[in-house]
């Protein structure tokens, strides 16, 4: 399964491990429970989905992991598929602009 509308670095790429740990921490903070909203399958047959978690134990507020990863600079907005995501690509584009402006993750000045 892939997170719809985003492209995170692979483990062997720069910040790949950081991206994996960010995703794990978001899921762990939600008590390891996720809500999948499937979209479709990509060209490789992988399911594309939006993934939601609760904002924390004891709360009903939900966070969109796809957005959280891009906003933290741990993934790029993947425009090719974002229009197929249930929430569309606008929020992912905004999240990427925020991460770039703050020089987070992928957008860190080197």
C-alpha positions as CSV (number, residue, x, y, z in Angstrom):
1,X,0.0,0.0,0.0
2,X,1.1,3.6,-0.8
3,X,0.0,6.8,0.9
4,X,-2.0,8.5,-1.8
5,X,-0.6,11.7,-3.3
6,X,2.9,11.6,-1.6
7,X,6.3,10.2,-2.4
8,X,8.5,9.4,0.6
9,X,12.2,8.6,0.2
10,X,13.1,4.9,0.2
11,X,15.2,3.5,3.1
12,X,18.5,3.7,1.2
13,X,17.9,7.4,0.2
14,X,18.7,10.5,2.3
15,X,16.2,10.8,5.2
16,X,14.6,7.5,4.3
17,X,15.1,6.2,7.8
18,X,13.8,9.5,9.3
19,X,10.7,9.3,7.1
20,X,10.0,5.7,8.3
21,X,10.5,6.7,11.9
22,X,8.2,9.7,11.5
23,X,5.5,7.5,10.1
24,X,5.9,4.9,12.9
25,X,5.8,7.6,15.5
26,X,2.5,9.0,14.1
27,X,0.9,5.5,14.1
28,X,2.3,4.7,17.5
29,X,0.9,7.9,19.0
30,X,-2.5,6.9,17.8
31,X,-2.4,3.5,19.5
32,X,-1.4,1.7,16.4
33,X,-4.8,2.0,14.9
34,X,-5.3,3.5,11.4
35,X,-8.3,4.2,9.2
36,X,-7.7,3.5,5.5
37,X,-9.6,5.3,2.8
38,X,-8.7,3.5,-0.4
39,X,-8.5,5.4,-3.7
40,X,-7.4,3.0,-6.5
41,X,-4.3,1.1,-7.5
42,X,-1.2,2.6,-9.1
43,X,0.6,1.3,-12.2
44,X,2.3,-1.4,-10.2
45,X,-0.9,-2.6,-8.6
46,X,-0.3,-1.1,-5.2
47,X,-3.3,0.2,-3.3
48,X,-3.3,4.0,-3.0
49,X,-5.0,5.2,0.2
50,X,-5.4,8.1,2.5
51,X,-4.5,7.0,6.0
52,X,-6.0,8.6,9.1
53,X,-5.0,8.2,12.8
54,X,-6.4,9.7,15.9
55,X,-4.5,12.8,17.1
56,X,-3.7,11.0,20.3
57,X,-5.0,8.5,22.8
58,X,-8.3,9.7,24.3
59,X,-9.2,12.0,21.4
60,X,-11.5,11.6,18.5
61,X,-9.7,14.2,16.3
62,X,-8.2,12.6,13.3
63,X,-4.9,13.4,11.4
64,X,-4.3,12.6,7.8
65,X,-0.9,10.8,7.7
66,X,-0.4,11.7,4.1
67,X,-0.6,15.4,5.0
68,X,1.5,15.0,8.2
69,X,4.3,13.4,6.4
70,X,4.5,16.1,3.7
71,X,4.1,18.9,6.3
72,X,7.1,17.5,8.2
73,X,9.2,17.4,5.1
74,X,9.4,13.6,5.2
75,X,7.7,13.2,1.8
76,X,7.0,15.2,-1.4
77,X,3.6,16.0,-2.8
78,X,3.2,13.5,-5.7
79,X,1.1,15.5,-8.1
80,X,0.7,12.7,-10.6
81,X,-1.7,10.8,-8.2
82,X,-2.9,13.4,-5.8
83,X,-6.0,14.3,-7.9
84,X,-7.1,10.7,-7.3
85,X,-7.0,11.0,-3.5
86,X,-10.3,11.5,-1.8
87,X,-9.3,14.8,-0.3
88,X,-7.5,16.0,-3.4
89,X,-4.0,17.4,-3.8
90,X,-4.5,21.0,-2.6
91,X,-3.9,20.2,1.0
92,X,-0.8,18.3,0.1
93,X,0.5,21.1,-2.0
94,X,0.0,23.5,0.9
95,X,1.8,21.1,3.3
96,X,4.8,20.9,0.9
97,X,5.0,24.7,0.7
98,X,5.0,24.9,4.5
99,X,7.8,22.4,4.8
100,X,9.8,24.2,2.1
101,X,9.3,27.5,3.8
102,X,10.5,26.0,7.1
103,X,13.3,24.1,5.5
104,X,12.1,20.8,7.0
105,X,13.3,17.3,6.1
106,X,13.8,17.0,2.4
107,X,13.9,20.8,2.2
108,X,16.7,21.3,4.7
109,X,19.3,23.8,3.4
110,X,22.5,21.9,2.8
